[in-house]
């Protein structure tokens, strides 16, 4: 009989799996499923990431689980944004140690054995406007740099209306801002319900185009 670890190696997506998937793999009674899962956890072959979500231990994975992929499995629907997205796009120089996402449900912070994950609710007309799917040892949804900035303004309650604070506080290069297509400002301004965010996008666009 295969162990749960062997099943996860063969059938899980990038080594990450849920309690529901364990039930599908094993069948039988809930007690039997829980017993095998408990045995794998005790042997440190499997790590509990969050309630109902598990991951194979590092020694069983090559490559390792990408935290950006994992974020989508921990809490969703969500997409990578804010500081993490800006770092992914090379817009900010600082290393980002927490994985920051925007979510549809309530905001929450989660500490897991695989890192700290932050999820912030940002009201929008269409959640995935200017968000692209990235394939990298799994897949995740990533905000465009401008959308990540708009989310940042909302999440951190910044009253910004020009390029200056973005350049000074986040150290974003002005040339990167200037290369954003004009249509993106209009598209995102229409998508956000926050007056603060709309004012930021309008002011940033005006500052960069004058």
SULTARA-V370674 format. One record per helix or strand. SS is the DSSP state (a for helix, b for strand). FROM is the first residue (numbers start at 1). LEN is the number of residues. If there is no record, write none. Layout:
SS,FROM,LEN
SS,FROM,LEN
This chain:
a,4,8
b,13,1
b,16,3
a,19,8
a,30,13
b,46,5
b,53,4
a,58,3
a,67,8
b,78,3
a,82,7
b,99,5
b,108,5
b,115,7
b,124,1
b,131,5
b,139,5
a,145,11
a,163,8
a,174,5
a,182,10
b,192,1
a,195,15
